[in-house]
Amino acid sequence: MRALNRPTSWWGWNWDPPIPMSIIELIEAGNMDSRVAALFWVAMERGASLIIAADPPHSGKTTTLSALMSFTHPDTLVYFTQGEGERFLLPTPAVEYHTYILINEMSNHIPVYTWDDNARRAFELLSEGYRLGTTMHDTTAEGVLQQLERDLRVPKPHLAHLTFIVPMYIGRGAKGMMRRVIEIAQVERTREGYKLSRLVEWQPETDDFKTFADRSARDAFAAWACLTPDALESLLEERAGFLDTLRHTGIREIPEVGAAIEAWYEQMNGASAEA
């Protein structure tokens, strides 16, 4: 991942910003399991656009988004927006790699966040081939879409270029504060605009994650990823196994995890070249 510019107040105006966490640390904390992380990996390397949502502050939205960006292909470009006065000085999107617009938060709470014309412009750019990663305050995927349609007046065809909306839970558990991915809702394009399908759902009673409870949701995601359902399952097993290996060998810090993922890509590219 290569940055086109420097982020401005990525964590907001926070005198006590959170400590960034790697995807392995998020798995260890229970925010998601390795299979859910593997699903994100398959999606992010293919240029998934996503919104991480939660209502209260300090719920892990930006931490999660930052960690997921480590799954993008090493050639990916990222552009950090600056809030009010943003001009979107972006290169033309390339075919061979993805260009992400990263917005720390879509709200009007403080000037470094993005709302109104700039937010609508971001979704317009999404429809032109750029990718989007951002956060919002809400508790459901439907609530996020309602804000975007009703409050921001983003056209449905632009919203249909989103891939995921990921609501998160924060609350007190047996061992203290817990944060969990509630669900991964995929935005599927339709003639009318879009519809939502649930790829992952958190089970509060057992504190685990159910993936592809609906087979049609699995098939829709496989089709989006240009994979057969069997190939998707094989990739998920492979990537989850790799992440579990990192955990079991003590590779958990952000630089180490990032280097391990980049090395994995280099190895895969080398194997493809030999073949």
Secondary structure, 3 states (H helix, E strand, C coil): CEECCCCCCCCCCCCCCCCCCCHHHHHHHCCCCHHHHHHHHHHHCCCCCEEEECCCCCCCHHHHHHHHHHHCCCCCEEEECCCCCCCCCCCCCCCCCCEEEECCCECCCCCCCECHHHHHHHHHHHCCCCEEEEEECCCCHHHHHHHHHHHCCCCHHHHCCCCEEEEEEEEEECCEEEEEECEEEEEEEECCEEEEEEEEEEECCCCEEEECCCHHHHHHHHHHCCCCHHHHHHHHHHHHHHHHHHHHCCCCCHHHHHHHHHHHHHHHHHHHHHC
